[in-house]
Each structure stands twice: as C-alpha cells, then as structure tokens.
Amino acid sequence: MSRVGNKPIPVPKGVKIALSGVEIQVEGPKGKLSRSLHPDMVVTVEDDQVLVKRPSDSKTHKALHGTTRAVIANMVTGVHAGFVKELELIGVGYRASVSGKAVSVNAGFSADRVIDLPAGVEAKLQRDGQSNLIVISGPDKELVGETAARIRALRPPEPYKGKGIRYRGEHVRTKAGKAAAGVGR
C-alpha cells in the first residue's frame, strides 16, 4: 500500500486540470504545464481533488503510483505558488549578472560562464550582506532544480575556504589545511 500514492491532491482555486488520455495539463496563475503519464496509472479529478490509482500490486505499479502522484502534486503546486532555488556566490570577485534569458557568472575563471535559461524559468539577482544571491524561480520544479544545479556546477564550494557557488543555507564541511597536519609532531 503506497502512502504517498493514496493521498488525494487538493486543487486550489484558480487551478484548472485537463486530462486527455495519458496527457495531463495543469494551468494556473504562474503558468501552464503539461506532461505525459504512464498509461497504466488511472488519474481522475473529483470535487477539487486529483486521485491516482494503480491497476495491480506489482512492484512496477507500486513504484509508479507514488511517483505519478508526486509529479502531479508538484505540477499543481508549481502553477499555483511556483518553486524557488537560491544560490549564493561566496568568494572575492565572484559575481553574476542576468541579461534576458541568460545568467553570466564570473567565479574565478578568465572569462564569464554563460548559462541559458530554459523557457519558463526566471533569474534575479539580490545582494544579501556579503554574498551575491541568484534567485531562480518558475512553475516546473524539475527545470528550476536542474537550472540551479547547472549554475552550481560551474564552481561547487571547495572544502578548504568554502569559496564557490552553493545553495542558500547549504552547510559546507571545511577541512583543516596543511598547517594543521604538522601540529603535534
């Protein structure tokens, strides 16, 4: 019995859901998302709720049950409230700029690295104390997370000084350098 798959998905006001075969379309104030679902999963919309049912108790259907429900719930949340990922640039001279549908990051390289934003994803810059902050937002949780991961991969935080690009609130464990290795001899 899937605990996640059996939970009904509440549909907030202003969100419309359309089912046509294996295709689901969710439309709300933040945008419109569509996705093809597995043909074995039975999705129904009843009384401002979305229900997902599986045809059998096979291992494959059990796995698809919870996954399908989670994907639909993320679509509903995305078009209603949206998703946000925040990245901090920590390091001397590390900076970023947003121009149109591209983010340009200077993180200690000889030239700026440019990341093109996919459709539906937006980026903004903020100053937060000592670090620059890149705020990535959009209705599609998968695209927002993937875009944030691509930007972070340009310069992940290093373990000695903690410089680099990290998610806001991410804790980076720092190592002791060479000076600590010689202590106690």
Sequence and secondary structure as in RCSB ss.txt:
>XXXX:A:sequence
MSRVGNKPIPVPKGVKIALSGVEIQVEGPKGKLSRSLHPDMVVTVEDDQVLVKRPSDSKTHKALHGTTRAVIANM
VTGVHAGFVKELELIGVGYRASVSGKAVSVNAGFSADRVIDLPAGVEAKLQRDGQSNLIVISGPDKELVGETAAR
IRALRPPEPYKGKGIRYRGEHVRTKAGKAAAGVGR
>XXXX:A:secstr
  HHHHS EE  TT EEEEETTEEEEEETTEEEEEE  TTSEEEEETTEEEEE SS  HHHHHHHHHHHHHHHHH
HHHHHT EEEEEEEESTT EEEEETTEEEEESSSSS EEEE  TT EEEEEEETTEEEEEEEES HHHHHHHHHH
HHTTS   TTT  EEEETT        HHHHTTT 
